[in-house]
Amino acid sequence: MPDESMRHRMGEVTLTVLGADRRPLADRTVTVAQQRHAFPFGNIGFDFVGLVGGPPPGAAGPVFGGATALDLDRLGDLWLNLFNTATLPFYWGSYEPQRGTTDVERLTRTAHWLAERGVTVKGHPLVWHTVQPPWLLDLDLDEVERLQRHRIRELVGGFAGVIDRWDAINEAVIMPVFANGDNAITRLALARGRIAMVRMAFEEARAAHPAVTLVLNDFDLSSAYECLIEGVLEAGIRIDAIGLQTHMHQGYRGEEYMRGMLDRFARYGLPLHLTETTLVSGHLMPPDIVDLNDYQIPDWPTTPEGEARQADEMVRHYRSLMTHPAVASINYWGLTDDGAWLGAPVGLVRADGSRKPSYDALEGLIKGEWWLPPTEMRTGPDGTVVVQGFFGDYTVSGTPFAIGPGRTAETVHLDG
């Protein structure tokens, strides 16, 4: 069992095993086995879009969820073994590269495929200034705003029931001053202001789906983000979680940094979602690079030394996050190196589909140290057995007992 630093992630329940006559069964062996984590261990599901949804619609512009070296069975086995929450891409420029032509069919098929396998699906993002369709630049700002509002309502309302979590707005700190290429959303943010853009994203989404979970997401973890959060809350805008990006292409920032950063954002009393996290298994990006997008090279290989470092850092990073009570979700940004962001070797799996040490290391936590395998337990004199473990779903099985005709297993949910 884990150390005391993980107790806030665990629960306990006392079960009474009854016979057919509804009397407690003493000294009986039952098998308890964990089936699922309640904690959202996530990863992007971009590759599933191409494999489940089919080929992308014929259109210009960037396409997410394209080809991968893995087939669906192999990708599914590797992904579903560790993760229970998937982020799907809804970047406006790839979702609607031509006005009125959307990728809704592929994303719908993919979202349903994941949900049918018990995966919680999140959409990313509703509002962002990057990966924008060029046709928006031909419109005046009032029309851009009208279409942005329509897009939010259409996505959140249309996918309600299968996608009930969204990154509502992405990187609003720099949105009005983004200088890496012209786009209509930066123009709109400059004219309307950050708070107005956040309000639009959250209020339009809630109008379309009142029960939706909405995340304010950013990579800027400086005081500028704190100022934005405070302004948003003072404006009366309700956000459900604070999204924190930690792409660590320049090296693991360390437990001390992460603890201090998490404490700063935890003071708002909102759940913290580690929405985008990566650790590289090759050479590290030079420390003087300010914008990670500025470091693009033709080949960035994974190396044995880098893979050993990545595996060690993966354990340290996840363990430090899980010990912090405010952390409510961890989403890694890429299963494989094939098609990884910036071509960096951040995957848990090599481009050829073979597992890196980091995959095994993370499996050792999620399905090892933080998991209850099938375990035999005996009921006491009063027919009770105590089940302890990480929050999630468990089955209790054994000699048929009073849980219904022909049934030999009962599902138990541990939660906080």
C-alpha positions as CSV (number, residue, x, y, z in Angstrom):
1,M,0.0,0.0,0.0
2,P,1.2,3.6,-0.6
3,D,2.6,5.8,2.0
4,E,0.7,8.3,4.1
5,S,1.2,11.1,1.5
6,M,-1.4,9.3,-0.7
7,R,-4.1,8.8,2.0
8,H,-6.2,11.6,0.5
9,R,-6.5,9.5,-2.7
10,M,-7.8,6.4,-0.9
11,G,-11.1,5.1,0.6
12,E,-12.4,2.3,2.7
13,V,-15.6,0.4,2.8
14,T,-16.9,-2.5,4.9
15,L,-19.0,-5.0,3.1
16,T,-21.2,-7.7,4.5
17,V,-21.4,-10.9,2.5
18,L,-24.8,-12.6,2.7
19,G,-25.9,-16.0,1.9
20,A,-29.0,-16.9,-0.1
21,D,-31.0,-16.8,3.2
22,R,-29.7,-13.2,3.7
23,R,-27.6,-14.2,6.7
24,P,-23.9,-13.1,7.0
25,L,-21.4,-15.6,5.7
26,A,-18.5,-16.0,8.1
27,D,-15.1,-17.2,7.2
28,R,-15.7,-17.2,3.5
29,T,-13.1,-16.3,0.9
30,V,-13.8,-13.6,-1.6
31,T,-11.6,-12.0,-4.3
32,V,-11.4,-8.2,-4.4
33,A,-10.0,-6.7,-7.6
34,Q,-9.7,-3.1,-8.8
35,Q,-11.3,-2.4,-12.2
36,R,-10.8,1.4,-12.7
37,H,-9.3,4.5,-11.1
38,A,-11.6,7.3,-10.3
39,F,-8.7,9.8,-10.6
40,P,-8.4,11.0,-14.2
41,F,-5.2,9.7,-15.6
42,G,-5.3,11.2,-19.1
43,N,-3.6,11.4,-22.4
44,I,-4.4,12.9,-25.8
45,G,-6.5,10.7,-28.1
46,F,-5.5,12.5,-31.3
47,D,-4.3,9.3,-33.1
48,F,-7.6,7.6,-32.5
49,V,-9.3,10.2,-34.7
50,G,-7.6,8.9,-37.7
51,L,-7.9,5.2,-36.8
52,V,-11.5,5.2,-35.6
53,G,-13.0,8.2,-37.4
54,G,-11.5,7.5,-40.8
55,P,-9.5,9.7,-43.2
56,P,-9.8,13.5,-42.7
57,P,-12.1,15.5,-44.9
58,G,-10.3,16.9,-47.9
59,A,-9.3,20.4,-46.9
60,A,-6.3,22.6,-46.6
61,G,-4.7,23.4,-43.3
62,P,-3.3,21.3,-40.4
63,V,-4.9,18.0,-39.6
64,F,-4.9,16.4,-36.2
65,G,-5.5,12.7,-35.7
66,G,-3.8,11.6,-38.9
67,A,-1.7,8.6,-39.6
68,T,0.2,6.7,-37.0
69,A,2.7,3.8,-37.1
70,L,0.4,1.8,-34.8
71,D,-2.8,0.0,-35.8
72,L,-5.9,0.5,-33.7
73,D,-5.6,-2.7,-31.7
74,R,-2.0,-2.0,-30.6
75,L,-2.7,1.7,-29.9
76,G,-5.8,0.8,-28.0
77,D,-4.1,-1.8,-25.9
78,L,-1.2,0.5,-24.9
79,W,-3.5,3.5,-24.3
80,L,-6.4,1.9,-22.5
81,N,-4.0,0.0,-20.2
82,L,-3.0,3.2,-18.5
83,F,-5.4,6.0,-19.2
84,N,-9.1,6.6,-18.5
85,T,-9.5,10.2,-19.8
86,A,-8.8,11.3,-23.4
87,T,-8.4,14.8,-24.8
88,L,-9.7,15.2,-28.4
89,P,-8.6,18.0,-30.8
90,F,-11.1,20.7,-31.7
91,Y,-8.7,23.4,-33.0
92,W,-10.9,25.6,-35.2
93,G,-8.4,25.7,-38.1
94,S,-8.4,21.9,-38.4
95,Y,-12.0,21.3,-37.3
96,E,-13.4,23.8,-39.9
97,P,-10.7,24.6,-42.4
98,Q,-13.3,25.7,-44.9
99,R,-16.3,27.6,-43.7
100,G,-19.2,25.2,-43.1
101,T,-17.0,22.1,-43.7
102,T,-16.3,20.5,-40.3
103,D,-14.7,17.4,-38.9
104,V,-17.7,16.6,-36.7
105,E,-18.3,13.1,-38.1
106,R,-14.8,11.7,-37.3
107,L,-14.7,13.3,-33.9
108,T,-18.2,12.0,-33.1
109,R,-17.2,8.5,-34.0
110,T,-14.0,8.7,-32.0
111,A,-15.6,10.2,-28.9
112,H,-18.3,7.4,-28.9
113,W,-15.6,4.7,-29.4
114,L,-13.7,6.0,-26.4
115,A,-16.8,6.5,-24.2
116,E,-17.9,2.9,-25.0
117,R,-14.7,1.7,-23.5
118,G,-15.2,3.6,-20.2
119,V,-13.0,6.6,-21.2
120,T,-14.0,10.1,-20.1
121,V,-13.6,12.4,-23.1
122,K,-12.6,16.1,-23.0
123,G,-12.6,18.6,-25.9
124,H,-9.7,21.0,-26.5
125,P,-10.1,23.9,-26.9
126,L,-13.3,26.0,-27.5
127,V,-11.4,29.3,-27.9
128,W,-7.7,29.7,-28.9
129,H,-5.8,32.2,-31.0
130,T,-3.6,29.5,-32.6
131,V,-4.5,27.0,-35.4
132,Q,-7.2,29.3,-36.7
133,P,-8.9,29.1,-40.1
134,P,-7.5,31.7,-42.5
135,W,-11.0,32.5,-43.8
136,L,-11.8,34.2,-40.5
137,L,-9.3,37.0,-41.5
138,D,-11.7,38.1,-44.2
139,L,-14.5,39.0,-41.7
140,D,-15.0,42.0,-39.5
141,L,-14.7,41.5,-35.7
142,D,-18.4,41.5,-35.0
143,E,-18.8,38.6,-37.4
144,V,-15.8,36.8,-35.9
145,E,-17.3,37.1,-32.5
146,R,-20.7,35.9,-33.7
147,L,-19.1,32.8,-35.3
148,Q,-16.9,32.2,-32.2
149,R,-20.0,32.2,-30.0
150,H,-21.8,30.0,-32.4
151,R,-18.9,27.5,-32.5
152,I,-18.9,27.3,-28.7
153,R,-22.6,26.6,-28.5
154,E,-22.5,24.1,-31.4
155,L,-19.7,22.1,-30.0
156,V,-20.7,22.0,-26.3
157,G,-24.4,21.5,-27.1
158,G,-23.8,19.0,-29.9
159,F,-21.4,16.8,-28.0
160,A,-23.3,17.0,-24.6
161,G,-23.5,13.6,-23.1
162,V,-20.4,12.2,-24.7
163,I,-18.1,15.2,-24.1
164,D,-18.9,17.0,-20.9
165,R,-15.5,18.5,-20.2
166,W,-13.8,21.2,-22.2
167,D,-10.8,23.5,-22.1
168,A,-13.0,26.5,-22.5
169,I,-10.2,29.0,-23.4
170,N,-6.6,28.3,-24.1
171,E,-3.7,30.7,-23.2
172,A,-5.7,33.8,-22.7
173,V,-2.7,35.5,-21.0
174,I,-1.0,36.1,-24.3
175,M,-4.1,36.0,-26.5
176,P,-4.4,39.8,-27.1
177,V,-0.7,40.3,-27.8
178,F,0.2,37.1,-29.7
179,A,2.7,38.1,-32.4
180,N,3.5,34.9,-34.2
181,G,1.4,35.4,-37.2
182,D,-1.9,37.2,-37.8
183,N,-5.2,35.6,-36.8
184,A,-8.7,36.8,-36.1
185,I,-9.0,35.7,-32.5
186,T,-5.9,37.7,-31.4
187,R,-7.5,40.7,-33.1
188,L,-10.8,40.0,-31.3
189,A,-9.0,39.6,-27.9
190,L,-7.2,42.9,-28.4
191,A,-10.4,44.7,-29.1
192,R,-12.5,43.0,-26.4
193,G,-10.0,42.3,-23.7
194,R,-9.0,39.1,-21.9
195,I,-11.9,39.0,-19.3
196,A,-14.5,39.5,-22.1
197,M,-13.0,36.6,-24.0
198,V,-13.0,34.3,-21.0
199,R,-16.6,35.4,-20.2
200,M,-17.7,34.6,-23.7
201,A,-16.1,31.1,-23.6
202,F,-17.6,30.1,-20.2
203,E,-21.0,31.7,-20.5
204,E,-21.7,30.5,-24.0
205,A,-20.7,27.0,-23.0
206,R,-22.9,26.9,-19.9
207,A,-25.8,28.2,-21.9
208,A,-25.5,25.3,-24.2
209,H,-24.9,22.7,-21.5
210,P,-25.4,23.8,-17.9
211,A,-23.7,20.7,-16.4
212,V,-20.5,21.0,-18.4
213,T,-17.1,21.1,-16.7
214,L,-15.0,24.0,-18.0
215,V,-11.3,24.6,-17.6
216,L,-9.3,27.8,-17.9
217,N,-6.0,26.6,-19.4
218,D,-2.6,28.3,-19.8
219,F,1.1,27.6,-20.1
220,D,2.0,30.9,-18.5
221,L,2.4,29.9,-14.8
222,S,3.7,33.3,-13.8
223,S,1.9,35.9,-11.7
224,A,0.3,37.1,-15.0
225,Y,-1.9,34.0,-14.9
226,E,-2.7,34.6,-11.3
227,C,-3.8,38.2,-12.2
228,L,-6.0,36.8,-14.9
229,I,-7.6,34.2,-12.6
230,E,-8.2,36.9,-10.0
231,G,-9.8,39.2,-12.6
232,V,-12.0,36.4,-13.9
233,L,-13.2,35.5,-10.4
234,E,-13.8,39.1,-9.4
235,A,-15.8,39.5,-12.6
236,G,-18.2,36.8,-11.3
237,I,-17.2,34.2,-14.0
238,R,-17.5,30.7,-12.7
239,I,-14.7,28.4,-13.7
240,D,-14.6,24.7,-12.7
241,A,-10.9,24.1,-12.8
242,I,-7.5,25.8,-13.4
243,G,-5.5,24.2,-16.2
244,L,-1.8,24.2,-15.8
245,Q,0.5,23.2,-18.8
246,T,3.9,21.7,-18.0
247,H,5.6,20.9,-21.3
248,M,9.1,20.2,-19.9
249,H,11.2,20.0,-23.1
250,Q,14.0,21.8,-21.3
251,G,14.1,19.3,-18.5
252,Y,12.1,18.3,-15.4
253,R,11.5,21.3,-13.2
254,G,11.7,19.3,-10.0
255,E,9.5,18.6,-7.0
256,E,10.3,21.8,-5.3
257,Y,9.2,24.0,-8.2
258,M,6.1,21.9,-8.8
259,R,5.1,22.1,-5.1
260,G,5.5,25.8,-5.0
261,M,3.7,26.3,-8.3
262,L,0.8,24.1,-7.2
263,D,0.5,25.9,-3.9
264,R,0.2,29.3,-5.6
265,F,-2.7,28.2,-7.8
266,A,-4.3,26.0,-5.1
267,R,-5.1,29.1,-3.0
268,Y,-8.1,29.9,-5.3
269,G,-9.8,26.8,-3.9
270,L,-10.4,25.3,-7.3
271,P,-9.3,21.9,-8.6
272,L,-6.0,21.9,-10.5
273,H,-5.8,20.1,-13.8
274,L,-2.3,19.3,-15.2
275,T,-3.7,19.5,-18.7
276,E,-0.6,19.2,-20.8
277,T,2.5,17.6,-19.4
278,T,5.6,16.2,-21.2
279,L,9.1,14.9,-20.5
280,V,11.6,14.2,-23.2
281,S,13.6,11.0,-23.7
282,G,16.3,12.6,-25.9
283,H,18.5,15.6,-25.6
284,L,17.0,18.6,-23.8
285,M,16.0,21.8,-25.5
286,P,18.5,24.6,-24.8
287,P,17.5,26.6,-21.7
288,D,17.7,30.0,-23.5
289,I,14.7,29.1,-25.7
290,V,11.7,31.2,-24.5
291,D,9.0,30.1,-26.9
292,L,9.2,26.3,-27.3
293,N,7.8,26.6,-30.8
294,D,11.1,28.4,-31.8
295,Y,13.0,25.1,-31.4
296,Q,12.2,23.1,-34.5
297,I,14.8,20.7,-35.8
298,P,14.5,18.0,-38.5
299,D,15.4,15.1,-36.2
300,W,15.1,14.7,-32.4
301,P,15.8,11.1,-31.5
302,T,15.1,9.2,-28.4
303,T,18.2,7.9,-26.7
304,P,18.9,5.1,-24.1
305,E,20.3,7.7,-21.7
306,G,17.3,10.0,-22.3
307,E,14.9,7.1,-21.8
308,A,16.3,6.2,-18.5
309,R,16.1,9.9,-17.4
310,Q,12.5,10.2,-18.6
311,A,11.4,7.1,-16.7
312,D,12.9,8.3,-13.5
313,E,11.4,11.8,-14.0
314,M,8.0,10.3,-14.8
315,V,7.8,8.6,-11.5
316,R,9.0,11.6,-9.6
317,H,6.6,13.9,-11.4
318,Y,3.5,11.8,-11.1
319,R,4.3,11.0,-7.5
320,S,4.7,14.6,-6.5
321,L,1.5,15.6,-8.3
322,M,-0.5,12.8,-6.6
323,T,0.7,13.9,-3.2
324,H,-0.8,17.4,-3.7
325,P,-4.5,17.4,-2.6
326,A,-5.5,20.1,-5.0
327,V,-4.4,18.1,-8.1
328,A,-7.6,16.7,-9.7
329,S,-6.4,15.5,-13.1
330,I,-3.1,14.7,-14.9
331,N,-3.0,14.6,-18.7
332,Y,0.1,13.5,-20.6
333,W,0.5,15.0,-24.0
334,G,1.3,12.1,-26.3
335,L,1.5,8.3,-26.1
336,T,4.0,7.8,-28.9
337,D,6.9,9.7,-30.5
338,D,5.2,9.3,-33.8
339,G,3.7,12.7,-34.6
340,A,4.6,14.2,-31.2
341,W,4.4,18.0,-30.7
342,L,7.5,19.7,-32.2
343,G,8.9,16.3,-33.1
344,A,10.2,15.9,-29.6
345,P,10.7,12.4,-28.2
346,V,8.1,12.9,-25.4
347,G,6.1,9.7,-25.9
348,L,5.9,6.7,-23.5
349,V,6.2,4.6,-26.6
350,R,8.8,4.8,-29.4
351,A,7.7,5.6,-33.0
352,D,7.8,1.9,-33.9
353,G,5.3,1.1,-31.1
354,S,7.8,-0.5,-28.6
355,R,7.5,0.5,-25.0
356,K,10.0,2.9,-23.4
357,P,11.1,2.5,-19.8
358,S,8.8,5.5,-19.0
359,Y,5.7,3.5,-20.0
360,D,6.8,0.6,-17.7
361,A,7.5,3.1,-14.9
362,L,4.1,4.8,-15.2
363,E,2.4,1.4,-15.4
364,G,4.2,0.5,-12.2
365,L,2.4,3.4,-10.5
366,I,-1.0,3.4,-12.1
367,K,-1.4,-0.4,-12.3
368,G,1.0,-1.3,-9.6
369,E,1.7,0.8,-6.5
370,W,-1.7,2.6,-6.8
371,W,-3.7,-0.5,-7.8
372,L,-5.3,-3.4,-6.0
373,P,-4.8,-6.6,-8.1
374,P,-7.1,-9.6,-7.5
375,T,-6.6,-10.3,-3.8
376,E,-8.2,-13.0,-1.7
377,M,-9.8,-11.9,1.6
378,R,-11.8,-13.8,4.3
379,T,-14.9,-12.6,5.9
380,G,-14.9,-12.2,9.7
381,P,-17.3,-13.8,12.2
382,D,-19.9,-11.2,11.3
383,G,-19.5,-11.8,7.5
384,T,-17.8,-8.6,6.9
385,V,-14.7,-7.7,4.8
386,V,-12.9,-4.4,4.7
387,V,-11.9,-3.1,1.2
388,Q,-9.2,-0.4,1.1
389,G,-7.7,1.2,-2.0
390,F,-7.4,4.1,-4.3
391,F,-10.7,5.7,-5.2
392,G,-12.3,3.8,-8.1
393,D,-14.3,0.7,-9.0
394,Y,-13.7,-2.7,-7.6
395,T,-15.3,-6.1,-7.9
396,V,-15.9,-8.6,-5.1
397,S,-16.4,-12.1,-6.3
398,G,-16.3,-15.7,-4.9
399,T,-18.8,-18.4,-4.0
400,P,-22.2,-17.2,-5.1
401,F,-23.7,-15.0,-2.5
402,A,-26.8,-12.9,-2.2
403,I,-26.3,-10.4,-4.9
404,G,-28.8,-11.7,-7.4
405,P,-29.7,-14.9,-9.3
406,G,-26.7,-16.4,-11.1
407,R,-24.3,-13.5,-10.1
408,T,-20.9,-14.1,-8.6
409,A,-19.5,-10.6,-8.5
410,E,-20.5,-7.2,-7.0
411,T,-19.2,-3.8,-8.0
412,V,-18.0,-1.5,-5.3
413,H,-17.2,2.1,-5.7
414,L,-14.7,3.9,-3.4
415,D,-14.9,7.6,-3.4
416,G,-14.1,10.6,-1.2
